Amino acid sequence: MSATAGAQTPRRALRAHLGTLVGVAILAVLLWRLGTGPLLTGLRRVDAAALSAAVAIGLVTTVFSAWRWQLVARGLRIRLPLGGAVADYYRALFLNAALPGGVLGDVHRAVRHGRGAGDLGKGVRSVVLERAAGQIVLAVVGVGVLLVVPSPVRGAVRHGVPPVVIAAVGALAVLLALRMNRSSAVRRRRAFAAEVREALLSRRNGPGVVGSSVVVLAGHLATFVLAARVAGVEAPVPVLLPLAVLALLAMSVPLNVGGFGPREGVAAWAFGAAGLGAGSGLSVAVVYGVLTFAAALPGALVLLARRYENYAPSVPAPVSTVRHSPKDSVKLASNAFPFSAAPREGRPMTPESV
């Protein structure tokens, strides 16, 4: 192994585990500043009723997410039955919650669907576009809520959103300018744009994609309010709504440990700014993580069922004990080999008769 390859290996390992390291660092700082009291208090308050409510809300959001995925796949001209989409989505949610990074379940879902459909590229793009649709709706609704609903963070959002939007547009323009001279890249970009229009913006798919994304977002917000009530926060829903949006936006950053990390940090800051206490924000975020993990547990059953199907021993075909006469044996052989070389009806064997 060369020195260059040896130097690249630690760098690749660092990039692969960067999200986990950042998530652990955020949690460590929060526990150092706030102690373990808010975390343990939130965990002790979780009961069977809260878990059941979270599983019920998760069922609704998962079915609508799977339907959104089915719509996107239909726009890309690949088949995806709704039942299989729901099962695969549950499994992806469980893997996202159980594994570091928060996206490995979606990666597995994309690869599996692409291979099953016979087009790995379209399978991956269907998952990417489906997730992007949800994030776009979250961003649009979230920014609208943060700009309209009165909250302690509204002023910071009003001052922070314009520079962020300008920077994002500028970065996108630079990226497009750098790739503009590549004819192959232009063709790929046009093909991808056509797929985006058909999968997300067409009259056939657009209303369903937007409607399902709104229902999914409403389910996540309802789960956050449920987590706040379980953690003992009695603030009105209009006060909790901007805080919940900030926490959900923080969850979209893939720098976490099973979803824990930026969500807890942003929730602690937002609740502290709202006068509810940073410790309360940490408790609510932790309870939310527990409730969403419980809602994803059906995915573990799907995972076990699929593994059992893969490793189940094959059952040999039963051996028939019925005795046949010689004439029956001739008939069976004739039926089993329809292209037999034996002449039929006195006609000579020709390629046409075969």
Secondary structure, 3 states (H helix, E strand, C coil): CCHHHHHHHHHHHHHHCHHHHHHHHHHHHHHHHHCCHHHHHHHHHCCHHHHHHHHHHHHHHHHHHHHHHHHHHHHCCCCCCHHHHHHHHHHHHHHHHHCECCCHHHHHHHHHHHHHHCCHHHHHHHHHHHHHHHHHHHHHHHHHHHHHCCCCCHHHHHHHHHHHHHHHHHHHHHHHHHHCCCHHHHHHHHHHHHHHHHHHHCCCCHHHHHHHHHHHHHHHHHHHHHHHHHCCCCCCHHHHHHHHHHHHHHHCCCCCECCECHHHHHHHHHHHHCCCCHHHHHHHHHHHHHHHHHHCCHHHHHHHHHHHHHHCCCCCCCCCCCCCCHHHHHHHHHHHCCCCCCCCCCCCCCCCCC
